[in-house]
C-alpha cells in the first residue's frame, strides 16, 4: 500500500508522548536539621492586594514541614501553605509567628 503524501495528523510512533516538554525531576536531597540549627528569616509579599508572610528556609522532610504548618496554623488561626522549603501564611502575622516558632526551638537570623 502506498503512503499518502497528504496525510495529516499526529505521528504515533514509539517515542510519542502527550507532553511536548521534558519535565526535569526536582527530587533533591535535603539535609534535615534539628530546630536549633535552623537560620530562618521572614519575607512579606503583596498578592492581589493582600499580605502574605513567608518564612524560609526550612531543612525538613515534606511530612515534617506539613505537620509543622498544621500546628502553627492552628495556633495562629490563619491559613497557610507549604511551597518547596518555605511556609506561607495569610496576613501580616510576623510577630506572633516568631513567638510560636521560637516556642518550638526554631532560630532566626539576627
Order of alpha helices (4+ residues) and beta strands (2+ residues): beta-beta-alpha-beta-beta-alpha
